[in-house]
Amino acid sequence: MEAQKPNSAPTVKPGSNVRGIKNAFLVIIACFVIAVLLFLFVFGHPSHFDAEGFDGASMWFAGEEHAKAHPIDLIGTIFKGGIIVPILQTLFLTVIVLSVERAIALKSAKGTGSIAKFVAEIKKCLAKNDIAAAQALCKKQKGSVAAVVSAALNRYEEMDRNTVLTKEQKIATLQKEVEEATAIEMPSLQQNLPIVATLTTLGTLVGLLGTVIGMIKSFQALSASGAPDSSELSTGISEALVNTAFGIATGAFAVISYNFYTNKIDNLTYAIDEIGFSIVQSFAATH
């Protein structure tokens, strides 16, 4: 009896070549630790206050001693902003780290050369029906766009050799390949951007919370019997203004970062769609 042929292994789609930080939670934890250390040992350093022996790290919970220490520069004023400051610093540092991470990731996704030039060269190769030259360009370019084009060209050659499927089925298969290859790359391109988008609002809201807390302290000092406590009043005002500044800075930087990288991702997506359409149209015109 004739031996049964083993079934061919299913095609396994490779993952995206774009590398980035997979667990943003660890980034947030690391930024929080750094922010607390900066708050206690840098912003709370005795050199920034007029109180002799004042140490932000050891005196933070000593309320009376903390209130008597008056800042002599901007760094000390930031320390007087209160416990909300390290939280805002954590958010701000997180935005910076994730923005740098996205810059590195999108640079690798772009590849080694100009995307516009790469698209034009691929179109020329398709016009000549020179698939080998197009594949060579993909290997040279690298990146997400080249990965999608390479996968589509591989399917192009496979459909070119196929004698079973109809032309319409081949075109549909080619279109599906482009969509699947794009779907593999897109999550890596957009990774961590939702967190940056969240921080655009969260930074402003946390800053507003610190502002409200500072204003409450200021009004408490004003409502005290007799002459208002100038130390409490200045502490409350400092807390309100410092948190407002940090909240606005965090939200503004996050908005700029999110829109900047979203625009870059859109440009890569447009390039992928343009080449994918060209590949399908080239196949339809030559078969």
RANOR-V850595 format. One record per residue. N is the residue number from 1. OMEGA is omega as a letter, one per 40 degrees, with the letter a starting at -180 (NA if undefined). BURIAL is # if it has 24 or more other C-alpha atoms within 12 Angstrom, else .. D_CENTER is the distance of its C-alpha to the mean C-alpha in Angstrom with 1 decimal. Layout:
n=(N;N)
omega=(OMEGA;OMEGA)
burial=(BURIAL;BURIAL)
d_center=(D_CENTER;D_CENTER)
This chain:
n=(1;2;3;4;5;6;7;8;9;10;11;12;13;14;15;16;17;18;19;20;21;22;23;24;25;26;27;28;29;30;31;32;33;34;35;36;37;38;39;40;41;42;43;44;45;46;47;48;49;50;51;52;53;54;55;56;57;58;59;60;61;62;63;64;65;66;67;68;69;70;71;72;73;74;75;76;77;78;79;80;81;82;83;84;85;86;87;88;89;90;91;92;93;94;95;96;97;98;99;100;101;102;103;104;105;106;107;108;109;110;111;112;113;114;115;116;117;118;119;120;121;122;123;124;125;126;127;128;129;130;131;132;133;134;135;136;137;138;139;140;141;142;143;144;145;146;147;148;149;150;151;152;153;154;155;156;157;158;159;160;161;162;163;164;165;166;167;168;169;170;171;172;173;174;175;176;177;178;179;180;181;182;183;184;185;186;187;188;189;190;191;192;193;194;195;196;197;198;199;200;201;202;203;204;205;206;207;208;209;210;211;212;213;214;215;216;217;218;219;220;221;222;223;224;225;226;227;228;229;230;231;232;233;234;235;236;237;238;239;240;241;242;243;244;245;246;247;248;249;250;251;252;253;254;255;256;257;258;259;260;261;262;263;264;265;266;267;268;269;270;271;272;273;274;275;276;277;278;279;280;281;282;283;284;285;286;287)
omega=(a;a;a;a;i;i;i;a;i;i;i;a;i;i;a;i;a;a;i;i;a;a;a;i;i;i;a;i;a;i;i;i;i;a;i;i;i;a;a;a;i;i;a;a;a;a;a;a;a;a;a;i;a;i;a;a;a;a;a;a;i;a;a;a;i;a;a;a;a;i;i;i;a;a;i;i;i;i;i;i;i;a;i;a;i;i;i;i;i;i;a;i;i;i;a;a;a;i;i;i;i;i;i;a;a;i;i;i;i;a;a;a;i;i;a;i;i;i;a;a;i;i;i;i;i;i;i;a;a;a;a;i;i;i;i;i;i;i;i;a;a;i;a;a;i;i;i;a;i;i;i;i;i;i;i;a;i;i;i;a;a;i;a;a;i;a;a;i;i;i;i;i;i;i;i;i;i;a;a;i;i;a;i;a;a;i;i;i;a;a;i;i;i;i;i;i;i;a;i;i;a;i;i;a;i;i;i;i;i;i;a;i;i;i;i;i;i;a;i;i;a;a;a;a;a;a;i;i;a;i;i;a;i;i;i;i;i;a;a;a;a;i;i;a;a;a;i;a;a;a;a;a;i;i;i;a;a;a;a;a;i;i;i;i;i;i;i;i;i;i;i;i;a;a;i;i;a;i;i;a;i;i;a;a;a;a;NA)
burial=(.;.;.;.;.;.;.;.;.;.;.;.;.;.;.;#;#;#;#;#;#;.;.;#;.;.;#;#;.;.;#;#;.;#;#;#;.;#;#;#;#;#;#;#;#;#;.;#;#;.;.;.;.;#;#;#;.;.;.;#;.;.;.;.;.;#;#;#;#;#;#;.;.;.;#;#;#;#;#;#;#;#;#;#;#;#;#;#;#;#;#;#;#;#;#;#;#;#;#;.;#;#;#;.;#;#;#;#;#;#;#;.;.;.;#;.;.;#;#;.;#;#;#;.;#;#;.;.;#;.;#;.;.;#;#;.;#;#;.;.;#;#;#;#;#;#;#;#;#;#;#;#;#;#;#;#;#;.;#;#;.;.;.;.;.;.;.;.;.;#;#;.;#;#;#;.;#;#;#;#;#;#;#;#;#;#;#;#;#;#;#;#;#;#;#;#;#;.;#;#;#;#;#;#;#;#;#;#;#;#;#;#;#;#;#;.;#;#;.;.;.;.;.;.;.;.;.;.;.;.;#;#;#;#;#;#;#;#;#;#;#;#;#;#;#;#;#;#;#;#;#;#;#;#;#;.;#;#;.;.;#;#;.;#;#;.;#;#;#;.;#;#;#;#;#;#;#;#;#;#;#;#;#;#;.;.;.)
d_center=(60.8;57.9;54.8;51.9;48.9;45.7;42.9;40.3;36.9;34.2;31.6;28.4;25.3;23.3;19.6;16.9;17.0;13.3;12.5;9.5;9.4;11.1;11.9;9.4;12.8;14.1;11.5;12.5;16.1;16.1;14.8;17.5;20.1;19.4;19.4;22.7;24.3;23.5;24.9;28.1;29.0;27.7;27.7;30.7;32.7;36.4;36.4;34.5;37.2;40.9;41.8;43.5;42.0;39.0;36.1;33.0;32.3;35.9;36.8;33.8;35.7;39.0;38.8;41.9;41.2;37.6;39.0;41.5;39.1;38.3;35.5;36.8;33.6;30.1;28.6;31.3;30.6;27.0;28.4;30.8;27.9;28.2;26.3;23.5;22.5;21.0;19.0;17.6;17.1;15.1;12.7;12.6;12.2;9.3;7.4;8.8;8.2;4.5;4.9;7.7;6.6;4.9;8.2;10.2;9.3;10.0;12.9;14.3;13.9;15.8;18.6;21.3;22.7;22.4;21.3;24.0;26.6;25.7;26.1;29.4;30.7;30.0;31.8;34.7;35.0;35.0;37.7;39.7;38.9;37.9;35.5;35.9;34.9;31.8;30.9;31.5;29.1;26.3;27.1;26.9;23.7;21.6;18.0;17.0;19.4;22.2;21.7;22.2;25.1;26.7;26.7;28.2;30.8;31.8;32.5;34.3;36.6;37.2;38.1;40.3;42.3;42.5;45.9;45.7;43.0;43.8;42.1;40.3;39.1;37.9;35.9;34.4;33.5;31.9;29.8;28.8;27.7;25.4;23.9;23.5;22.0;19.4;18.7;18.1;15.5;13.5;11.9;10.6;9.2;7.5;6.6;4.4;3.9;7.3;6.9;5.6;8.4;10.6;10.5;11.8;14.9;15.1;15.2;17.9;19.8;19.9;21.1;23.7;24.8;25.5;27.3;29.5;30.3;31.3;33.4;35.2;36.2;37.4;39.6;40.9;42.1;43.7;45.4;47.0;50.7;52.2;50.3;46.5;44.8;43.2;41.0;39.6;39.2;37.3;35.1;34.2;33.5;31.4;29.3;28.9;28.0;25.7;23.6;23.6;22.4;19.5;18.5;18.6;16.7;13.8;13.8;14.4;11.7;9.1;11.0;11.2;7.6;7.0;10.3;10.2;7.6;9.4;12.5;11.9;11.4;14.5;16.4;15.9;16.9;19.9;21.0;21.0;23.0;25.3;26.2;26.5;28.9;30.8;31.3;32.7;34.9;36.2;37.2;38.9;40.8;42.0;43.0)
